[in-house]
Amino acid sequence: MILHKFKNSADLDRAAADLIISMVRAKPNAVLGMATGGTPVGLYQEIVKTYKAGLVSFASAKTFNLDEYVGLPVTHQESYRNFMQRNLFDHIDIKRENTHVPDGNATDVDAECRNYDRMMFEQGPVDLQLLGIGGNGHIGFNEPDTQLSRGTYKVTLKQETREANKRFFNHIDEVPTHAVTMGMGTIMQAKAILLVVKGAEKAAILDATLNGPITTLVPASLLQTHPRVIVMTDCDVDYKVSF
Ligand SMILES: N[C@@H]1[C@@H](O)[C@H](O)[C@@H](COP(=O)(O)O)O[C@@H]1O
């Protein structure tokens, strides 16, 4: 893992956006893994700025999102398809058919999960996977558990995760109880991973991710086993590596 620390969120957003942009410039048909939540909003805005300045094109790029809520219509403000359209896809030249978000309203969710994995297998591997991290160390919606999933699957969200995400809804009862998420197996197959962690409240979980034991109880800690992880943060955490 390589850790980059930033004094402020704006510099972090710019650097994270530049990494994604340099990937697409180097490989116009790059396959990007995208994330949602509050963390990537700023870096998506920086990507849009660079696109509008005519300095990058996503016309041949493909994207696969990590996850989607089950049971939220895509017209709902907080569906992740809606989030991605609003924060990025509607503002750049990527083709809609090249953007993929799991369908949380599929009648057969298990078939949808298998279909998502097949599409990723056929069109992947992901060149650069963008990740945020949940307060409990979840990646995508891979919640802490005694075991983790290889492929895309339907997950029951932890109460602490619903509590953390209720800020985007009017009431906790509106926060979905289930989601579809890429599995840790799929995430770890990405050629490179960019983990973005913002806010002092995430310092403890970032420390556990970088320096703690590798455990399914902190899914993000599995990133210690991946050969190419770049961590960008404004948290005051160090990566304790001794050679
Ligand atoms: N499924 C998403 C995750 O992909 C995201 O990393 C996490 C953190 O979100 P935030 O960046 O808002 O703290 O929230 C959600 O649960």
The ligand as an SDF file (V2000), in Angstrom:
LIG
                    3D

 16 16  0  0  0  0  0  0  0  0999 V2000
  -21.9530    1.6120    0.1300 N   0  0  0  0  0  0  0  0  0  0  0  0
  -21.3030    2.8510    0.4800 C   0  0  0  0  0  0  0  0  0  0  0  0
  -19.8300    2.6360    0.5150 C   0  0  0  0  0  0  0  0  0  0  0  0
  -19.3540    2.3110   -0.7730 O   0  0  0  0  0  0  0  0  0  0  0  0
  -19.1340    3.8910    1.0390 C   0  0  0  0  0  0  0  0  0  0  0  0
  -17.7650    3.7470    1.0050 O   0  0  0  0  0  0  0  0  0  0  0  0
  -19.6040    4.1100    2.4640 C   0  0  0  0  0  0  0  0  0  0  0  0
  -18.9840    5.3310    3.1100 C   0  0  0  0  0  0  0  0  0  0  0  0
  -19.7070    6.4320    2.7680 O   0  0  0  0  0  0  0  0  0  0  0  0
  -19.2760    7.9280    3.0590 P   0  0  0  0  0  0  0  0  0  0  0  0
  -18.2530    8.2650    2.0630 O   0  0  0  0  0  0  0  0  0  0  0  0
  -20.5460    8.6850    2.8830 O   0  0  0  0  0  0  0  0  0  0  0  0
  -18.7450    7.9770    4.4560 O   0  0  0  0  0  0  0  0  0  0  0  0
  -21.0010    4.2840    2.4500 O   0  0  0  0  0  0  0  0  0  0  0  0
  -21.8220    3.4190    1.7920 C   0  0  0  0  0  0  0  0  0  0  0  0
  -22.1390    2.4750    2.6700 O   0  0  0  0  0  0  0  0  0  0  0  0
  1  2  1  0
  2  3  1  0
  2 15  1  0
  3  4  1  0
  3  5  1  0
  5  6  1  0
  5  7  1  0
  7  8  1  0
  7 14  1  0
  8  9  1  0
  9 10  1  0
 10 11  2  0
 10 12  1  0
 10 13  1  0
 14 15  1  0
 15 16  1  0
M  END
$$$$
